[in-house]
Every structure is written in C-alpha cells, then in structure tokens.
Amino acid sequence: MPAFVVVLILISALFHASWNALLHRSEDPSMSIVVSYLSFGIFLSPALFIDPPTEVIGWALLSGLFHAVYISMLSFGYQIGSLGVVYPISRGVAPLLVGVGGWVILDETPSLTTTIGLFLLTGGLMLVAVIAKNIKETRAVMFALVTGVSTVGYSLVDAHAVDFAGALGYLSLLVLLGSSIVLLARRPSFLQIRKNALNGIIIGVLQGAAYSLILLAFQRAQAGQVAGLRQISVIFGTLIAREALGRRALSGSFLVALGAALVIW
C-alpha cells in the first residue's frame, strides 16, 4: 500500500474518532448528530436532482430507518457512557457479526487470519464490556451493541442499493430520511436544534471529510486493506477521550482494532 494512501486512511481514522469525541462531549448528542446528518444531506442534495435515486427509494427508506436507529442508539450511549466504552464496542460489533455470519450462516470456512481476528476481536469486546460493568455502564454497552447491529443493517442495504443508483444522490436521500425520522420521533424545539447547530455542523464536516478520504483510499488500494487499517480509529478514540479507564481500556481498544482489521483484511 502506498505511503500516501496510509496517510489518507490515518487522517480519516483521526477525523472519525474526533467527531465521535465531539459528539460524546456535546450537551445534547442526539441533536448534534441529527444536525450533522441534516447538514451533510443538504450539502449533497444537488445530487438528488442531478441523478435522482428513484429506483431505490424503498431501499433508501429502509437504510434511513437503520440510520435512525444508529443515530439514536449511539447518542443514547454517549449520554450515559464513556467514549472508551461505547466507541470500541459500536465499531467492533459490525466486523464481528460479518465474520461470524459468513462462518455460521453462509458456511464459509474462515482463514487462519480471520479466525485469529475473531478471537482477538471477541476478547477485546469482552474486556471493554467488563470494564463497563465495573464502572456501572452496562446500559451503555447495550446501546453500543445495537449501534453496531444497525451499522451492519444499513451497510448491507446500501451495498445492494448503490448498484442501481448514483451513490451521492442515494447517500443524500438516506441521511435526510434518517435524520427526519429521528426529528419526527423526538420533535425537538427550534431552540434545541439551534443550540446544537454549530457543534452538529462541525461533526458533519468531519464525517464528510473522513468518508471522502476513505473513498480516495479505496481508489488507490485494495478495499480490505483500507477497511482494515481504518480500524485504528478505535485506538485514536480511546486516546482522544483521555478518560480514567486505565490500561485495560486501551488494551481492549487495541484488541478490537487489531481483531477487526484481521477479520476485514
């Protein structure tokens, strides 16, 4: 992998960890992430008219529902839990489910690398979960687990839908739908939205930048390598958090990142 691509991936991972840290520290995480989704969707909205995703509106709605669950569960987790607990678990569950699903459901024999990765990933998640139990953040773990499951849900839907529509128009539609569903469910006041507008927009910019850099990396390297190295964001997130969770939290994050990378690679 070229050094330039490695730099792109590391910057993207840092941006991803940074927006999660900003979301965790925000006064109202649920409104901040809704604003970030809205701002990102509005920025991409010209693509809705240039290349409207009319063939996949149903898939966009389903993805929007999964994204609404993702928005809600991640923000609820950050409201009551530590970044060093919620972030590694929410990031690690998706590759774990994909790896185990291919093994159990699709009857795909995992390679030695994948098997090692699954064991490391499981161990890291369990270590973080034990830490969460010790500091009485078990509910946050549950929110993080559902966040990871919703990630798998919208990833599967999106992987199918983009074969039949332009990616940018589809992406704009699904993030607008996802944020709109949360707004309809919560019905916040205009003051709540305005108070979280600046933080939400900054998060949206970091989200868009992280995603754009990964797209550039995908064009210049193998997808598995890019997705694998991207898991270093879990370690970045734990370091940025600067929470007094001890060395075990960092060890758990390292195992999650390494295990997820081996599973995806």
KEBADO-217722 format. One record per residue (C-alpha): x, y, z; residue number from 0; residue in three letters. Coordinates in steps of 0.25 Angstrom, whole numbers, always signed. Layout:
<recs>
   east  north     up    n  res
      X      Y      Z  NUM  ala
...
</recs>
This chain:
<recs>
   east  north     up    n  res
     +0     +0     +0    0  met
     +6    +14     -4    1  pro
    +10    +23     +8    2  ala
     +1    +34     +2    3  phe
    -11    +24     +4    4  val
     -7    +20    +18    5  val
     -7    +35    +22    6  val
    -20    +37    +16    7  leu
    -26    +26    +24    8  ile
    -19    +30    +37    9  leu
    -25    +44    +35   10  ile
    -39    +39    +32   11  ser
    -38    +30    +45   12  ala
    -34    +42    +53   13  leu
    -46    +50    +47   14  phe
    -55    +39    +50   15  his
    -50    +37    +65   16  ala
    -50    +53    +66   17  ser
    -65    +54    +62   18  trp
    -69    +43    +72   19  asn
    -61    +50    +83   20  ala
    -68    +64    +79   21  leu
    -82    +56    +80   22  leu
    -79    +50    +93   23  his
    -75    +63    +99   24  arg
    -87    +71    +93   25  ser
    -98    +76   +102   26  glu
   -109    +68    +94   27  asp
   -102    +57    +86   28  pro
   -115    +53    +79   29  ser
   -118    +67    +74   30  met
   -103    +69    +70   31  ser
   -103    +56    +61   32  ile
   -117    +60    +55   33  val
   -111    +73    +51   34  val
    -99    +67    +45   35  ser
   -107    +57    +37   36  tyr
   -116    +69    +32   37  leu
   -105    +78    +29   38  ser
    -98    +66    +21   39  phe
   -110    +62    +14   40  gly
   -113    +77    +10   41  ile
    -99    +79     +5   42  phe
   -101    +66     -4   43  leu
   -115    +70     -8   44  ser
   -112    +75    -22   45  pro
   -109    +61    -26   46  ala
   -123    +57    -23   47  leu
   -127    +66    -35   48  phe
   -115    +63    -44   49  ile
   -116    +48    -42   50  asp
   -129    +45    -34   51  pro
   -129    +31    -28   52  pro
   -143    +28    -32   53  thr
   -141    +13    -34   54  glu
   -136    +11    -19   55  val
   -146    +20    -11   56  ile
   -151     +7     -3   57  gly
   -136     +3     +0   58  trp
   -133    +17     +4   59  ala
   -145    +17    +13   60  leu
   -140     +4    +20   61  leu
   -126     +9    +21   62  ser
   -131    +22    +27   63  gly
   -138    +14    +37   64  leu
   -125     +7    +41   65  phe
   -118    +20    +41   66  his
   -129    +26    +50   67  ala
   -126    +14    +60   68  val
   -111    +17    +59   69  tyr
   -113    +32    +62   70  ile
   -122    +29    +74   71  ser
   -114    +17    +80   72  met
   -100    +24    +78   73  leu
   -105    +37    +84   74  ser
   -112    +30    +96   75  phe
    -99    +22    +98   76  gly
    -91    +35    +99   77  tyr
   -101    +41   +108   78  gln
    -99    +31   +119   79  ile
    -86    +24   +115   80  gly
    -71    +27   +113   81  ser
    -65    +29   +100   82  leu
    -55    +18   +103   83  gly
    -67     +8   +105   84  val
    -77    +12    +94   85  val
    -68    +15    +83   86  tyr
    -59     +2    +82   87  pro
    -72     -7    +84   88  ile
    -80     +0    +74   89  ser
    -69     -1    +64   90  arg
    -65    -15    +67   91  gly
    -78    -22    +67   92  val
    -80    -20    +52   93  ala
    -68    -27    +47   94  pro
    -70    -38    +58   95  leu
    -85    -40    +52   96  leu
    -80    -40    +38   97  val
    -69    -50    +41   98  gly
    -77    -60    +49   99  val
    -89    -58    +40  100  gly
    -80    -63    +28  101  gly
    -75    -74    +36  102  trp
    -89    -79    +42  103  val
    -99    -75    +32  104  ile
    -92    -75    +19  105  leu
    -84    -87    +23  106  asp
    -71    -80    +19  107  glu
    -59    -86    +25  108  thr
    -51    -75    +31  109  pro
    -36    -73    +28  110  ser
    -26    -74    +39  111  leu
    -24    -59    +39  112  thr
    -40    -57    +40  113  thr
    -40    -68    +52  114  thr
    -29    -61    +60  115  ile
    -36    -47    +57  116  gly
    -50    -52    +62  117  leu
    -43    -57    +75  118  phe
    -36    -44    +77  119  leu
    -48    -36    +74  120  leu
    -57    -44    +83  121  thr
    -46    -43    +94  122  gly
    -45    -28    +93  123  gly
    -60    -26    +93  124  leu
    -61    -35   +105  125  met
    -50    -27   +112  126  leu
    -57    -14   +109  127  val
    -70    -19   +114  128  ala
    -64    -24   +127  129  val
    -59    -10   +129  130  ile
    -72     -4   +126  131  ala
    -79    -14   +137  132  lys
    -68     -9   +147  133  asn
    -72     +5   +145  134  ile
    -87     +3   +144  135  lys
    -88     +6   +129  136  glu
    -95     -7   +125  137  thr
   -107     +0   +119  138  arg
    -97     +8   +110  139  ala
    -91     -5   +105  140  val
   -105    -10   +101  141  met
   -107     +3    +93  142  phe
    -94     +1    +87  143  ala
    -97    -13    +83  144  leu
   -110     -8    +76  145  val
   -102     +3    +69  146  thr
    -93     -8    +63  147  gly
   -104    -17    +59  148  val
   -111     -5    +52  149  ser
    -97     -2    +45  150  thr
    -98    -16    +39  151  val
   -112    -14    +35  152  gly
   -110     -1    +27  153  tyr
    -97     -6    +21  154  ser
   -104    -18    +15  155  leu
   -115     -9     +9  156  val
   -106     +1     +4  157  asp
    -97     -9     -3  158  ala
   -109    -14    -11  159  his
   -115     -1    -14  160  ala
   -103     +6    -20  161  val
   -103     -4    -31  162  asp
   -115     +2    -36  163  phe
   -114    +17    -33  164  ala
   -104    +29    -32  165  gly
    -96    +28    -19  166  ala
    -97    +43    -16  167  leu
   -112    +44    -18  168  gly
   -115    +32    -11  169  tyr
   -106    +36     +1  170  leu
   -113    +50     +2  171  ser
   -126    +43     +2  172  leu
   -124    +33    +13  173  leu
   -117    +42    +22  174  val
   -128    +53    +21  175  leu
   -138    +41    +23  176  leu
   -131    +36    +35  177  gly
   -130    +50    +42  178  ser
   -144    +53    +38  179  ser
   -149    +40    +45  180  ile
   -142    +44    +58  181  val
   -147    +58    +57  182  leu
   -161    +53    +56  183  leu
   -159    +43    +67  184  ala
   -153    +53    +77  185  arg
   -160    +66    +72  186  arg
   -149    +76    +78  187  pro
   -152    +90    +79  188  ser
   -145   +100    +69  189  phe
   -136   +105    +81  190  leu
   -131    +91    +84  191  gln
   -127    +90    +69  192  ile
   -121   +104    +69  193  arg
   -113   +101    +82  194  lys
   -106    +89    +75  195  asn
   -105    +95    +61  196  ala
    -90    +99    +61  197  leu
    -85    +86    +68  198  asn
    -94    +78    +59  199  gly
    -89    +85    +46  200  ile
    -74    +83    +51  201  ile
    -77    +68    +53  202  ile
    -84    +67    +39  203  gly
    -71    +73    +33  204  val
    -62    +63    +40  205  leu
    -72    +52    +36  206  gln
    -72    +56    +21  207  gly
    -56    +58    +21  208  ala
    -54    +45    +27  209  ala
    -63    +38    +17  210  tyr
    -57    +45     +6  211  ser
    -43    +42     +9  212  leu
    -47    +27    +10  213  ile
    -53    +28     -4  214  leu
    -40    +33     -9  215  leu
    -32    +22     -2  216  ala
    -42    +12     -8  217  phe
    -38    +17    -22  218  gln
    -23    +14    -19  219  arg
    -23     +2    -11  220  ala
    -30    -11     -8  221  gln
    -43     -9     -1  222  ala
    -39    -20    +10  223  gly
    -26    -13    +13  224  gln
    -33     +1    +14  225  val
    -44     -4    +23  226  ala
    -35    -12    +32  227  gly
    -25     +0    +34  228  leu
    -37     +9    +37  229  arg
    -40     +1    +50  230  gln
    -29     +9    +56  231  ile
    -39    +19    +59  232  ser
    -43    +11    +71  233  val
    -29    +13    +77  234  ile
    -30    +28    +73  235  phe
    -43    +30    +80  236  gly
    -39    +24    +93  237  thr
    -26    +33    +93  238  leu
    -34    +45    +90  239  ile
    -44    +42   +101  240  ala
    -34    +43   +112  241  arg
    -43    +36   +121  242  glu
    -38    +30   +134  243  ala
    -42    +16   +130  244  leu
    -28    +10   +132  245  gly
    -18     +2   +123  246  arg
    -29     -9   +121  247  arg
    -38     +0   +113  248  ala
    -26     +4   +104  249  leu
    -23    -11   +103  250  ser
    -37    -15   +100  251  gly
    -38     -4    +89  252  ser
    -25     -9    +83  253  phe
    -30    -23    +82  254  leu
    -43    -19    +76  255  val
    -36    -11    +65  256  ala
    -26    -22    +62  257  leu
    -36    -33    +62  258  gly
    -46    -25    +53  259  ala
    -34    -21    +44  260  ala
    -31    -36    +42  261  leu
    -45    -40    +40  262  val
    -47    -30    +29  263  ile
    -34    -30    +23  264  trp
</recs>
